[in-house]
């Protein structure tokens, strides 16, 4: 089963959507809202979670952290519904060890 770590900059409704789909979801806001990007990656690595974020800094971090899968949103709109629609589309296609996916 896929497990997700939702970064602090992603709307909570995205995590709720994934939980309703019966995925294992952890929110950075619930763990430690002050976590750095490297700490987020470390937690994702240690728990085998996919990082979900709006933070484009993860693109650079993915180069040196290829063992951590990431889904990054690159939308102009801040609407959670757009992110959820992107996840609906990509979830059926995900396999473990995919690397980084940028939804735009």
JOTARA-V846933 format. One record per residue. N is the residue number from 1. PHI is phi in whole degrees, -180 to 180 (NA if undefined). Layout:
BEGIN
n;phi
N;PHI
N;PHI
END
This chain:
BEGIN
n;phi
1;NA
2;-72
3;-122
4;-123
5;-122
6;-90
7;-65
8;-63
9;-94
10;-100
11;-56
12;-57
13;-63
14;-67
15;-63
16;-62
17;-57
18;-65
19;-64
20;-65
21;-84
22;73
23;-86
24;-81
25;-127
26;-127
27;-102
28;-57
29;-57
30;-84
31;-82
32;-168
33;-59
34;-94
35;-61
36;-79
37;-59
38;-66
39;-69
40;-61
41;-62
42;-61
43;-65
44;-60
45;-62
46;-67
47;-108
48;65
49;-105
50;-92
51;-76
52;-119
53;-150
54;-98
55;-82
56;-71
57;-61
58;-67
59;-61
60;-66
61;-67
62;-66
63;-62
64;-98
65;-134
66;-68
67;-85
68;-112
69;-79
70;-141
71;-118
72;-116
73;-96
74;-131
75;-106
76;-70
77;-77
78;-95
79;-67
80;-63
81;-60
82;-69
83;-66
84;-64
85;-61
86;-63
87;-65
88;-55
89;-68
90;-84
91;-58
92;-71
93;-106
94;-74
95;-132
96;-61
97;77
98;-88
99;92
100;-130
101;-125
102;-111
103;-94
104;-142
END
